[in-house]
């Protein structure tokens, strides 16, 4: 995974032994045949993506997000990875909700300049099961962020992303933008003890590195967040930490050294109600529950 920089050695120690045995395909294996069944994105009008609304964490990247139903008076939320949680990696099967937090975030403008500091008061949701996300609630509203800093939150798209879409991975930690396309989707992505469902695979141009964990993956045609960057296969190993493997519906394992991945976010908005409050029992909410 695109690990928190200060936690790298800890991650290797606790998670490296849990990988299930698998048989790797050759590094030049073709893309899965299911990709032929997916609609490729049309040729939309693309726009340049900036750093506005992204944040830097002490060891990861993130973004200020809102949902289609969010209003300006709601407390602003920050999205990053589950494995960026300040209290350590959630265990397989673990879901954390309502945990107190005082974590701070450096808010960036379009040029990548830090213009302010946001602070969390709660970990609203965090897990590394099925997906790899942490969502923080901050002490400030969207309206206050806009009036104080002139920055709008990024909206999370509530529909499944499409293969072929031009995307930007915007790292607030490194203040670096990675531009590529969605190459396809992975039925199961396995890394160490963790397994993620329906992950996004990038084309090779998005060569993300440690510290880009939690970066928003932004659709260049809409400016909306469609995924959160989380991992890549660094050494060609099979299903180990920092070397995730793809597992298809038939259990066939493919290793793609140098290819990087993200976790979809379209399912998150259905789990939030009025006031940006988490409701895992809401109709249509499919996020893992405690």
C-alpha positions as a printed Julia matrix, in Angstrom:
290×3 Matrix{Float64}:
   0.0     0.0     0.0
   1.1     3.55   -0.48
   2.02    3.46    3.19
   2.27    6.31    5.69
   5.91    7.26    5.56
   6.59    7.01    9.3
   4.74    3.71    9.58
   6.46    1.84    6.78
   8.59   -0.51    8.83
   5.79   -1.13   11.31
   3.47   -2.07    8.44
   5.93   -4.59    7.09
   6.38   -6.16   10.49
   2.73   -6.66   11.3
   1.29   -7.48    7.9
   3.88   -9.18    5.75
   3.24  -12.71    7.03
  -0.46  -12.85    6.35
  -0.55  -13.19    2.58
  -2.41  -16.14    1.14
  -0.45  -18.34   -1.26
  -1.06  -17.53   -4.89
   0.32  -18.19   -8.35
   1.44  -15.06  -10.18
   0.78  -14.51  -13.85
   3.67  -13.25  -16.0
   4.3    -9.56  -15.57
   3.11   -8.97  -19.14
  -0.22  -10.72  -18.63
  -3.07   -9.17  -20.64
  -5.85   -7.21  -19.01
  -8.79   -9.2   -17.71
 -11.35  -10.1   -20.34
 -14.14   -8.53  -18.27
 -12.71   -5.19  -19.33
 -14.2    -5.74  -22.77
 -17.65   -5.65  -21.18
 -17.15   -2.24  -19.62
 -18.18    0.89  -21.41
 -15.24    3.1   -22.23
 -15.61    6.77  -21.41
 -16.68    8.99  -24.26
 -14.42   11.89  -25.18
 -15.46   14.51  -22.63
 -14.07   18.0   -22.34
 -11.17   17.65  -19.91
 -10.08   20.28  -17.43
  -6.88   20.83  -15.52
  -7.07   19.6   -11.95
  -5.39   21.68   -9.24
  -4.53   21.16   -5.56
  -7.47   23.26   -4.34
  -9.32   21.34   -1.63
  -6.55   18.81   -1.06
  -4.8    18.5     2.3
  -1.48   17.28    3.64
  -1.35   14.99    6.65
   1.73   14.23    8.74
   2.37   11.09    6.69
  -0.3    10.92    3.96
  -2.42   12.92    1.54
  -6.15   13.68    1.66
  -8.93   16.02    0.58
 -11.82   18.04    1.91
 -14.93   16.31    0.58
 -18.64   16.84    0.4
 -21.48   14.71   -0.9
 -24.2    15.65   -3.39
 -26.64   16.24   -0.49
 -24.21   18.15    1.74
 -24.98   21.81    2.5
 -22.64   24.69    3.27
 -23.49   24.72    6.98
 -22.44   21.07    7.45
 -19.17   20.3     9.2
 -16.52   19.7     6.56
 -15.17   16.17    6.1
 -11.66   15.02    5.18
 -11.05   11.82    3.22
  -7.88    9.74    3.35
  -6.96    6.03    3.6
  -7.81    3.61    6.36
  -4.12    2.82    6.61
  -3.41    6.5     7.29
  -5.35    6.43   10.58
  -3.23    7.98   13.33
  -3.9     5.11   15.76
  -2.58    2.45   13.36
  -3.89    0.16   10.65
  -7.42   -1.19   11.26
  -7.32   -4.98   11.48
  -9.03   -7.1     8.82
 -12.75   -7.0     9.62
 -12.43   -3.96   11.89
 -14.61   -0.9    11.36
 -14.04    2.2    13.5
 -16.76    4.84   13.97
 -17.1     7.86   16.24
 -13.52    7.81   17.54
 -12.25   11.08   19.0
  -9.49   12.78   17.05
  -7.57   16.05   17.12
  -5.63   15.43   13.93
  -4.63   18.48   11.89
  -4.55   18.92    8.11
  -2.74   21.47    5.98
  -5.22   23.0     3.56
  -3.84   23.71    0.09
  -4.9    26.21   -2.54
  -4.85   25.62   -6.29
  -1.09   26.25   -6.48
  -0.34   23.76   -3.71
   0.44   26.45   -1.15
  -0.62   25.75    2.41
  -3.11   28.47    3.32
  -4.47   27.2     6.61
  -4.84   24.37    9.1
  -7.99   22.34    9.61
  -8.52   20.2    12.7
 -10.58   17.08   13.22
 -12.72   16.32   16.23
 -13.79   12.83   15.19
 -12.91    9.83   13.07
 -16.35    9.37   11.56
 -15.47    6.13    9.75
 -12.35    4.08    9.14
 -11.71    0.61    7.76
  -9.36   -1.44    5.62
 -11.99   -4.11    4.96
 -13.41   -4.2     1.4
 -12.1    -0.66    0.96
  -9.36    1.52    2.46
 -10.84    4.76    3.79
 -10.83    7.08    6.77
 -13.27    9.98    6.96
 -12.67   12.73    9.53
 -15.13   15.37   10.73
 -13.54   18.78   11.14
 -14.4    21.63   13.48
 -15.27   24.0    10.62
 -18.06   24.2     8.05
 -17.78   24.29    4.28
 -19.05   27.87    4.34
 -16.34   28.9     6.78
 -13.62   27.28    4.68
 -14.86   29.13    1.61
 -15.16   32.51    3.35
 -11.8    32.2     5.14
  -9.68   30.56    2.46
 -11.67   30.86   -0.78
 -11.57   27.09   -1.27
 -14.43   24.73   -2.1
 -14.62   21.11   -1.04
 -14.37   18.38   -3.67
 -17.63   16.56   -4.38
 -17.66   12.76   -4.2
 -19.31   11.22   -7.25
 -22.15    8.86   -6.28
 -22.02    6.66   -9.39
 -19.51    3.96  -10.34
 -16.47    5.25  -12.25
 -15.96    4.22  -15.88
 -12.97    2.51  -17.46
 -10.99    4.82  -19.73
 -11.79    7.96  -17.71
  -9.0    10.54  -17.6
  -8.06   11.07  -13.95
  -5.68   13.0   -11.73
  -4.27   11.68   -8.46
  -3.64   14.85   -6.42
  -1.13   14.38   -3.6
  -1.25   17.07   -0.93
   1.72   15.53    0.87
   4.08   15.77   -2.11
   2.21   18.62   -3.84
   2.34   16.55   -7.0
  -0.28   15.7    -9.62
  -0.3    12.34  -11.43
  -2.31   12.19  -14.67
  -3.42    8.95  -16.3
  -6.57    6.93  -17.04
  -8.61    4.27  -15.32
  -7.32    1.08  -16.91
  -9.99   -1.16  -15.4
 -11.38   -2.65  -12.22
 -10.13   -5.47  -10.02
 -12.59   -7.99   -8.61
 -10.44   -8.5    -5.5
  -7.17   -6.79   -4.66
  -5.23   -8.62   -1.96
  -2.33   -7.17    0.01
  -0.97   -8.86    3.11
  -3.89   -9.55    5.47
  -6.26   -7.17    3.67
  -8.6    -7.66    0.71
 -10.33   -4.85   -1.19
 -13.27   -5.18   -3.56
 -13.77   -3.65   -7.03
 -10.57   -1.61   -6.91
  -9.5     0.88   -9.57
  -6.4     0.01  -11.62
  -4.5     2.93  -13.18
  -2.67    3.01  -16.45
   1.1     3.08  -15.93
   1.46    6.87  -16.1
   0.21    7.21  -12.51
   3.41    6.01  -10.84
   2.41    7.03   -7.32
   4.82    6.7    -4.4
   4.79    6.5    -0.6
   3.08    9.56    0.88
   0.46    9.69   -1.88
  -1.77    7.45    0.25
  -5.18    9.03    0.63
  -4.9    11.3    -2.4
  -8.22   11.98   -4.12
  -8.6    10.46   -7.58
 -10.35   13.16   -9.58
 -12.28   12.76  -12.82
 -10.8    15.37  -15.15
 -14.11   15.91  -16.95
 -16.23   16.59  -13.84
 -13.77   17.58  -11.12
 -15.39   15.01   -8.82
 -13.69   12.45   -6.6
 -14.17    8.91   -7.92
 -11.67    7.02   -5.75
  -8.96    7.33   -3.1
  -5.39    6.35   -3.99
  -3.99    3.55   -1.8
  -1.45    1.08   -3.18
   0.8    -0.3    -5.9
   2.92   -3.35   -6.66
   6.5    -2.24   -6.07
   8.64   -5.37   -6.39
   6.61   -7.92   -8.35
   5.92  -10.04   -5.27
   2.63  -11.86   -4.8
  -0.03  -10.53   -2.44
   2.46   -9.14    0.1
   2.52   -5.71    1.73
   3.38   -3.11   -0.92
   2.91   -5.82   -3.57
  -0.84   -6.34   -4.02
  -2.12   -9.0    -6.39
  -5.3    -9.1    -8.44
  -7.7   -12.0    -7.91
 -10.52  -12.56  -10.42
 -13.9   -14.28   -9.97
 -12.32  -17.67  -10.71
  -9.52  -17.22   -8.19
  -6.86  -16.59  -10.82
  -4.1   -14.36   -9.49
  -2.3   -11.73  -11.57
   0.69   -9.65  -10.49
   1.36   -6.35  -12.27
   4.64   -4.91  -11.07
   4.75   -1.12  -11.21
   0.97   -0.74  -11.51
  -0.94    1.28   -8.92
  -4.46    1.21   -7.52
  -7.21    3.1    -5.75
 -10.43    2.29   -3.89
 -13.76    3.51   -5.22
 -15.74    6.08   -3.25
 -19.11    6.16   -5.04
 -20.71    4.0    -2.33
 -19.89    6.43    0.49
 -22.53    9.18   -0.05
 -25.42    6.74    0.53
 -24.13    6.18    4.08
 -24.4     9.86    5.11
 -27.57   11.76    5.95
 -28.55   15.31    6.91
 -25.74   17.22    8.56
 -23.07   14.89    7.14
 -23.99   12.33    9.79
 -22.97    8.72    9.25
 -25.84    6.22    9.02
 -24.62    2.75    8.14
 -28.22    1.5     8.27
 -29.38    3.91    5.57
 -30.99    2.47    2.46
 -28.34    1.77   -0.16
 -25.42    1.93    2.28
 -23.05   -0.95    1.52
 -19.98    0.09    3.53
 -18.74   -2.56    6.0
 -20.31   -2.23    9.44
 -18.77   -2.72   12.89
